[in-house]
Amino acid sequence: MNIGAITLIALGGALAIEGAAWAIFPGGLRRLYLDMVSEMGERDLHVSGLISVFIGMVLLFLGVNLLS
């Protein structure tokens, strides 16, 4: 299995889970997102985004090294 296939599987899985949550609980997720974002400052949003990028990169790195 190559990195392209793994990336597509991971992306597809993430989109499927996110889509299922929105399909099942659209009103609840909307309220959750609005409450969270309205309470967070811009700096907090930047930091949480950077943390997400870091965790994603670590997972990709680990996945690539496990395939080698």
C-alpha positions in Angstrom: 0.0 0.0 0.0 1.5 3.4 -1.0 1.2 6.7 0.7 -1.3 8.0 -1.8 -3.7 5.2 -1.0 -3.3 5.6 2.8 -3.9 9.4 2.5 -7.1 8.8 0.5 -8.3 6.3 3.0 -7.6 8.6 5.9 -9.2 11.6 4.2 -12.2 9.5 3.2 -12.6 8.2 6.7 -12.4 11.6 8.3 -14.9 13.0 5.8 -17.3 10.1 6.4 -17.2 10.5 10.1 -17.6 14.3 10.0 -20.4 13.9 7.4 -22.2 11.3 9.5 -22.1 13.5 12.6 -23.6 16.4 10.6 -26.2 14.2 9.0 -27.3 12.8 12.4 -27.0 15.9 14.6 -27.1 19.0 12.4 -28.7 21.4 15.0 -26.6 20.1 17.9 -23.3 20.5 16.0 -24.3 23.9 14.7 -24.9 25.1 18.3 -21.7 23.4 19.5 -19.6 25.1 16.8 -21.2 28.5 17.3 -20.8 28.3 21.1 -17.2 27.2 20.9 -16.1 29.7 18.3 -17.9 32.7 19.8 -16.2 32.0 23.1 -12.7 31.6 21.7 -10.5 34.5 20.9 -8.6 34.8 17.6 -5.3 33.7 19.2 -7.0 30.6 20.7 -8.3 29.7 17.2 -4.8 30.1 15.7 -3.2 28.0 18.4 -5.8 25.2 18.1 -5.3 25.2 14.4 -1.6 24.9 14.8 -2.0 22.1 17.3 -4.3 20.3 14.8 -1.7 20.7 12.0 1.1 19.4 14.3 -0.9 16.3 15.4 -1.8 15.6 11.7 1.8 15.9 10.6 2.9 13.6 13.4 0.3 11.0 12.4 1.3 11.3 8.8 5.0 10.9 9.7 4.3 7.8 11.9 2.1 6.3 9.1 4.8 6.8 6.5 7.5 5.3 8.8 5.4 2.3 9.7 5.0 1.6 5.9 8.8 1.7 5.3 
